[in-house]
Amino acid sequence: MNKMISKAGSAIVTVTVFLFALFLIIDFSMGSYFVCLILPIGFIMMTAGLHNECEDDRKVAANIGLILAAVYGTFIMLVYFSQLTTVKNEVLNEQAANLLEFGRLGLIFNYDLLGYGVMALSTFFTGLSIKPGNKTDKWLRALMMIHGVFYFCCTFMPMTGVFTRMSSGGSGIGGRAALVAWCVYFLPVGILSFLHFRNE
């Protein structure tokens, strides 16, 4: 059961990241919001699998990674559920739209960035908990730990207002390109995790 759930989580991560990139490229925002609602579930399942099999001397790192995965999931599911329900179905006044519409780069956008910053910390600590036994595990560990660097971008860049300045007068193509680049980076994490659980 543990192995099956962990493999399923890795598969969900792989498929949702791929679909997220595809929907970004074709500019289908509702599709990207929906897959981002599913991605955290797979990520938590995958992280729990890595947590379950780690050795005792790495349990603290694994515990931190799993707790941060749950925090990430909470933020992200709230962000995208709001886009698919309140923002999609309600008539918002200007002030509410500025706060809640993802494309306005307001409060909800900043929560999204914070969520993905926490995800980056989760992958860093989860990577620390992995004791690689083969080349696949070494790559998985390296990609997860390097991904931790995104914490600083996602957490501190919004405080500078850089995203608001970048978007003013623009079409948002630069932001979509950056997200597609993130998908290209993170897709191997899902694939390597799946291979890891399959080979265990």
WOWOJO-V881902 format. One record per run of one state. SS is the DSSP state (H for helix, E for strand, C for the rest). FROM is the first residue (numbers start at 1). TO is the last residue. Records with the same first field share a line. If there is no record, write none. Layout:
# WOWOJO-V881902
SS: FROM-TO  FROM-TO
This chain:
# WOWOJO-V881902
C: 1-1  26-28  54-55  90-93  101-101  105-106  130-134  148-149  161-161  168-172  200-200
H: 2-25  29-53  56-89  94-100  102-104  107-129  135-147  150-160  162-167  173-199
